[in-house]
């Protein structure tokens, strides 16, 4: 089971007022390749995002695959595990932002090639690509080492990729 706890700022007081968010991430294999989102910086992230109020995790993941990858009718399978991240909150009434990401094996789907990206995703030029776990790990580690274009998800996604490589 994948599991990770990441505190992005060692000075964070985890007992301070906290905004919590639940997210889902999809792990879809095609042979030895994974469907990941490549950014303009050269790193990779898993398709997924926040679960909206009243939305089930499978429904949220289906919506995210459609929005980010242009892939509909994705089957959400077994849960792999979760990660928990603690970051400094942007909202003034909170000090801590806690995000729990649940990872699920996914399969199938119909590719209609029409992304519906949020503005920050468009700025990052997120593009669905089939790559091996090793290729994605190399790319993420290179971006992390460069210190340029490092997004907050990079530590989390690199750790999950590392755990997948060890399976």
Rosetta silent file (secondary structure, phi, psi, omega in degrees, C-alpha in Angstrom):
SEQUENCE: XXXXXXXXXXXXXXXXXXXXXXXXXXXXXXXXXXXXXXXXXXXXXXXXXXXXXXXXXXXXXXXXXXXXXXXXXXXXXXXXXXXXXXXXXXXXXXXXXXXXXXXXXXXXXXXXXXXXXXXXXXXXXXXXXXXXXXXXXXXXXXXXXXXXXXXXXXXXXXXXXXXXXXX
SCORE:     score description
SCORE:     0.000 S_00000001
   1 L     0.000  129.797  176.755    0.000    0.000    0.000 S_00000001
   2 E   -71.158  136.144  177.641    1.352    3.415   -0.954 S_00000001
   3 E  -155.972  137.302  176.903    1.605    5.748    1.949 S_00000001
   4 E  -157.519  145.268  174.672    3.433    8.960    2.540 S_00000001
   5 E  -125.061  124.438 -175.339    3.296   11.924    4.877 S_00000001
   6 E  -126.832  119.143  174.167    4.918   15.111    3.650 S_00000001
   7 E  -105.285  109.783 -173.316    5.363   18.293    5.685 S_00000001
   8 L   -75.965  -17.783 -179.748    6.473   20.898    3.173 S_00000001
   9 L  -134.708  110.520 -176.293    7.469   23.500    5.782 S_00000001
  10 L   -63.299  -16.966  179.123    9.241   22.271    8.947 S_00000001
  11 L   -88.488    2.130 -178.528    8.111   25.412   10.829 S_00000001
  12 L   -69.132  134.067  175.541    4.417   24.586   10.303 S_00000001
  13 L   -92.982  102.134 -174.678    2.382   24.198   13.490 S_00000001
  14 L   -69.746   -5.969  175.636    0.208   21.174   12.665 S_00000001
  15 L   -95.043   -2.373 -179.646   -2.118   21.993   15.580 S_00000001
  16 L   -72.960  165.876  177.836   -2.985   25.419   14.061 S_00000001
  17 L   -52.128  128.846 -170.213   -6.297   26.073   12.237 S_00000001
  18 E  -126.192  132.816  171.413   -6.304   23.712    9.265 S_00000001
  19 E   -96.702  125.620 -177.936   -8.159   23.608    5.970 S_00000001
  20 E  -110.682  143.061  177.917   -8.527   20.007    4.781 S_00000001
  21 E  -136.967  141.100  176.431   -9.072   18.757    1.255 S_00000001
  22 E  -105.712  133.392  179.515   -9.597   15.258   -0.115 S_00000001
  23 E  -130.712  162.213  176.868   -8.205   14.432   -3.552 S_00000001
  24 E  -127.306  147.397  179.498   -8.094   11.378   -5.824 S_00000001
  25 E  -135.018  140.481 -177.927   -5.342   10.264   -8.218 S_00000001
  26 E  -104.468  135.479  177.388   -5.526    7.655  -10.975 S_00000001
  27 E  -115.471  100.254 -176.508   -2.895    5.012  -11.702 S_00000001
  28 E  -116.610  118.626  178.311   -3.602    3.680  -15.202 S_00000001
  29 E  -100.171  148.459  168.577   -1.241    1.214  -16.843 S_00000001
  30 E  -133.873   97.633 -172.424   -1.017    0.162  -20.502 S_00000001
  31 L    66.105 -125.667  179.506    1.532   -2.623  -20.472 S_00000001
  32 L   -97.175   10.634  179.958    4.567   -1.178  -18.687 S_00000001
  33 E  -106.342  149.029  176.009    3.524    2.443  -19.313 S_00000001
  34 E  -108.225  146.329  170.972    1.519    4.779  -17.084 S_00000001
  35 E   -87.429  110.636 -179.801   -0.828    7.535  -18.234 S_00000001
  36 E  -126.338  168.342  176.593    0.591   10.652  -16.587 S_00000001
  37 E  -104.476  120.025  177.455    0.384   14.395  -17.129 S_00000001
  38 E   -89.430  139.200  175.823    3.606   16.021  -18.347 S_00000001
  39 L  -103.522  169.187 -179.938    4.177   19.679  -17.491 S_00000001
  40 L   -65.699  -14.426  178.881    6.175   22.246  -19.445 S_00000001
  41 L   -84.222  -11.880  179.311    8.918   21.848  -16.812 S_00000001
  42 L    99.693    0.555  178.399    9.467   18.195  -17.786 S_00000001
  43 L   -93.955  172.489 -178.745    7.956   16.577  -14.686 S_00000001
  44 E  -129.102  146.115  174.378    5.002   14.189  -14.445 S_00000001
  45 E  -136.208  157.934  178.051    1.968   13.968  -12.198 S_00000001
  46 E   -77.693  144.168  173.423   -0.897   11.524  -11.875 S_00000001
  47 L   -60.875  140.903  177.321   -4.304   12.544  -13.271 S_00000001
  48 E   150.874 -179.892 -179.463   -6.608   13.630  -10.490 S_00000001
  49 E   174.476 -164.273 -174.419   -7.684   16.414   -8.213 S_00000001
  50 E   -70.014  145.654  174.455  -10.039   17.498   -5.487 S_00000001
  51 L   -86.975  124.186 -178.317  -13.275   15.744   -4.600 S_00000001
  52 L   -83.414  158.719 -179.666  -16.115   18.242   -4.756 S_00000001
  53 L   -53.831  131.242  178.481  -18.949   18.429   -2.183 S_00000001
  54 L    79.310    2.014 -176.964  -21.439   15.597   -2.709 S_00000001
  55 L  -100.766  137.094  174.902  -19.146   13.803   -5.166 S_00000001
  56 L   -77.960  160.681  178.562  -17.952   10.222   -4.650 S_00000001
  57 H   -61.760  -45.590  177.720  -14.266    9.433   -5.098 S_00000001
  58 H   -61.401  -38.252  178.739  -14.883    7.321   -8.235 S_00000001
  59 H   -65.795  -41.707  179.257  -17.051   10.092   -9.747 S_00000001
  60 H   -62.872  -42.054 -179.339  -14.385   12.700   -8.969 S_00000001
  61 H   -67.784  -38.824  174.828  -11.678   10.571  -10.565 S_00000001
  62 H   -60.225  -43.376  178.410  -13.816    9.994  -13.659 S_00000001
  63 H   -63.192  -43.655 -179.086  -14.369   13.750  -13.946 S_00000001
  64 H   -64.721  -41.067  177.046  -10.644   14.462  -13.523 S_00000001
  65 H   -61.567  -39.048  178.509   -9.659   11.933  -16.225 S_00000001
  66 H   -66.706  -48.237 -177.396  -12.124   13.614  -18.595 S_00000001
  67 H   -65.708  -47.058 -171.659  -10.947   17.151  -17.770 S_00000001
  68 H   -88.289  -30.782 -174.726   -7.201   16.496  -17.679 S_00000001
  69 H  -116.068   -6.499 -176.029   -6.739   13.630  -20.137 S_00000001
  70 L    64.516   33.072 -175.565   -9.792   13.861  -22.394 S_00000001
  71 E  -120.923  120.339 -178.476  -10.599   10.283  -21.385 S_00000001
  72 E  -109.754  165.053  178.277  -14.159    9.274  -20.535 S_00000001
  73 E    60.639   36.967  177.061  -15.727    6.111  -19.113 S_00000001
  74 E   -74.909  136.422  176.859  -12.668    5.279  -17.022 S_00000001
  75 E   -92.717  124.021  178.716  -13.182    2.361  -14.625 S_00000001
  76 E   -94.224  123.440 -176.424  -11.988    3.096  -11.098 S_00000001
  77 E  -106.420 -139.946 -174.649  -10.668   -0.022   -9.403 S_00000001
  78 E   -65.302  143.556  173.014   -8.885   -0.934   -6.199 S_00000001
  79 E   -73.217  136.710  179.764   -7.489    1.662   -3.839 S_00000001
  80 E   -95.078  -39.626 -177.441   -3.691    1.545   -3.690 S_00000001
  81 E   160.601 -169.008 -174.197   -3.145    3.853   -0.731 S_00000001
  82 E  -140.447  157.753  170.491   -2.982    7.463    0.359 S_00000001
  83 E  -125.380  153.723  176.488   -0.633   10.338    0.961 S_00000001
  84 E  -128.491  128.700  179.838   -1.052   13.244    3.368 S_00000001
  85 E  -121.312  142.422  175.961    0.572   16.631    2.748 S_00000001
  86 E  -120.590  121.404  179.900    0.818   19.639    5.049 S_00000001
  87 E  -129.521  165.170  174.192    1.460   23.029    3.461 S_00000001
  88 E   -71.419  129.280 -178.352    1.161   26.648    4.534 S_00000001
  89 L   -72.729  147.813  175.920   -2.427   27.743    3.843 S_00000001
  90 L   -88.666  -34.139 -178.674   -3.161   30.615    1.462 S_00000001
  91 L   -66.810  132.446 -173.683   -6.552   31.386    3.057 S_00000001
  92 L   -64.215  -26.769 -177.373   -6.120   33.993    5.851 S_00000001
  93 L   -82.429   -3.358  179.513   -8.332   32.155    8.385 S_00000001
  94 L  -125.387  151.429  174.230   -6.140   29.028    8.239 S_00000001
  95 L  -103.734  -28.697 -174.091   -2.468   28.426    8.866 S_00000001
  96 E  -122.190  139.286  171.441   -2.246   24.868    7.529 S_00000001
  97 E  -113.119  118.833  179.854   -3.535   23.243    4.344 S_00000001
  98 E  -110.894  120.506  177.802   -3.838   19.456    4.699 S_00000001
  99 E  -119.070  123.896  174.607   -4.425   17.447    1.533 S_00000001
 100 E  -104.111  120.304  179.985   -5.092   13.729    1.613 S_00000001
 101 E  -108.412  125.581  178.263   -4.698   12.113   -1.813 S_00000001
 102 E  -103.185  126.331 -178.060   -6.186    8.665   -2.422 S_00000001
 103 E  -101.352  135.252 -179.042   -4.639    6.659   -5.277 S_00000001
 104 E  -130.823  140.753  168.411   -6.689    4.130   -7.275 S_00000001
 105 E   -67.637  138.815  179.038   -5.882    1.683  -10.037 S_00000001
 106 E  -132.849  157.712  179.133   -7.902    2.684  -13.122 S_00000001
 107 E  -151.645  172.212  174.576   -8.504    1.080  -16.489 S_00000001
 108 E    68.029 -151.375 -179.590  -10.381    1.387  -19.748 S_00000001
 109 E    97.985  157.925  178.152  -11.882    4.566  -20.967 S_00000001
 110 E  -115.908  127.872 -177.052  -12.431    6.136  -24.339 S_00000001
 111 E   -88.810  112.873  177.401   -9.948    8.753  -25.518 S_00000001
 112 L  -110.190    4.809  169.842  -11.721   11.745  -27.086 S_00000001
 113 L    60.100   20.958  179.312   -8.633   14.031  -26.886 S_00000001
 114 L  -116.587  102.809  178.001  -10.422   17.116  -25.555 S_00000001
 115 L   -78.888  152.631  175.490   -8.941   18.478  -22.341 S_00000001
 116 L  -130.724   70.000 -172.378  -10.827   20.943  -20.140 S_00000001
 117 L   -79.249  148.009  170.838   -7.960   22.307  -18.066 S_00000001
 118 L   -71.763  165.353 -174.384   -8.120   24.866  -15.276 S_00000001
 119 H   -59.616  -42.767 -179.459   -6.106   28.032  -15.932 S_00000001
 120 H   -67.258  -31.130  177.304   -3.075   26.953  -13.869 S_00000001
 121 H   -69.851  -38.413  176.019   -3.093   23.567  -15.643 S_00000001
 122 H   -64.842  -42.438  178.332   -3.146   25.313  -19.021 S_00000001
 123 H   -60.569  -34.304  178.853   -0.247   27.554  -17.961 S_00000001
 124 L   -82.261   -4.282  179.949    1.707   24.413  -17.056 S_00000001
 125 L    54.968   44.377 -179.649    0.781   22.932  -20.460 S_00000001
 126 L   -61.582  126.787 -175.127   -0.301   19.671  -18.840 S_00000001
 127 E  -133.130  126.450  178.310   -0.348   17.002  -21.531 S_00000001
 128 E   -67.521  134.408  178.954   -1.355   13.349  -21.136 S_00000001
 129 E  -144.254  145.271  172.663    1.490   10.969  -22.016 S_00000001
 130 E   -92.657  118.228  179.728    2.153    7.253  -21.720 S_00000001
 131 E  -140.147  157.949  175.919    5.564    6.771  -20.069 S_00000001
 132 E   -75.774  160.296  176.894    7.265    4.081  -18.024 S_00000001
 133 H   -58.527  -42.289 -178.982    7.585    4.498  -14.286 S_00000001
 134 H   -63.075  -42.518  177.889   11.363    4.721  -14.711 S_00000001
 135 H   -61.334  -45.033 -179.167   11.103    7.514  -17.333 S_00000001
 136 H   -65.261  -41.222  178.251    8.758    9.514  -15.102 S_00000001
 137 H   -61.402  -46.825  178.921   10.990    8.997  -12.053 S_00000001
 138 H   -57.999  -46.910 -178.387   14.088   10.168  -13.952 S_00000001
 139 H   -63.293  -46.387 -179.061   12.269   13.251  -15.230 S_00000001
 140 H   -63.545  -41.891  179.370   10.812   14.167  -11.815 S_00000001
 141 H   -66.013  -35.566  178.452   14.149   13.738  -10.065 S_00000001
 142 H   -66.603  -42.656  178.320   15.869   15.888  -12.710 S_00000001
 143 H   -65.060  -42.917  179.429   13.326   18.707  -12.273 S_00000001
 144 H   -61.120  -43.776 -179.885   13.628   18.440   -8.491 S_00000001
 145 H   -66.061  -32.999 -178.820   17.445   18.605   -8.687 S_00000001
 146 H   -71.670  -27.719 -178.025   17.308   21.614  -11.015 S_00000001
 147 L    75.172    1.584 -179.140   15.173   23.614   -8.577 S_00000001
 148 L  -108.022  130.942  177.866   13.345   25.236  -11.515 S_00000001
 149 L    73.262   21.801 -178.027    9.635   24.740  -12.084 S_00000001
 150 L   -77.314  113.979  178.656    9.264   22.595   -8.981 S_00000001
 151 L   -89.533  158.490 -175.788    5.573   22.269   -8.216 S_00000001
 152 L   -63.763  -21.498 -179.676    4.312   21.312   -4.759 S_00000001
 153 H   -79.031  -12.392 -170.667    3.149   17.922   -6.027 S_00000001
 154 H   -59.661  -43.333  179.419    6.614   16.883   -7.172 S_00000001
 155 H   -62.383  -48.160 -178.971    7.745   15.363   -3.851 S_00000001
 156 H   -60.561  -51.713 -174.866    4.476   13.425   -3.465 S_00000001
 157 H   -67.441  -34.812  177.641    4.310   12.151   -7.031 S_00000001
 158 H   -66.486  -39.598  178.176    7.992   11.180   -7.107 S_00000001
 159 H   -65.330  -43.101  178.776    7.552    9.155   -3.909 S_00000001
 160 H   -64.077  -42.718  176.459    4.479    7.360   -5.302 S_00000001
 161 H   -60.475  -40.855  179.042    6.325    6.612   -8.558 S_00000001
 162 H   -62.119  -41.696  178.581    9.251    5.281   -6.518 S_00000001
 163 H   -67.906  -37.242  176.747    6.923    2.960   -4.600 S_00000001
 164 H   -64.812  -37.341 -179.975    5.326    1.757   -7.851 S_00000001
 165 H   -64.758  -28.828 -178.572    8.806    1.016   -9.251 S_00000001
 166 L   -84.053   -7.326 -179.057    9.476   -1.197   -6.218 S_00000001
 167 L   -73.217    0.000    0.000    6.333   -3.329   -6.718 S_00000001
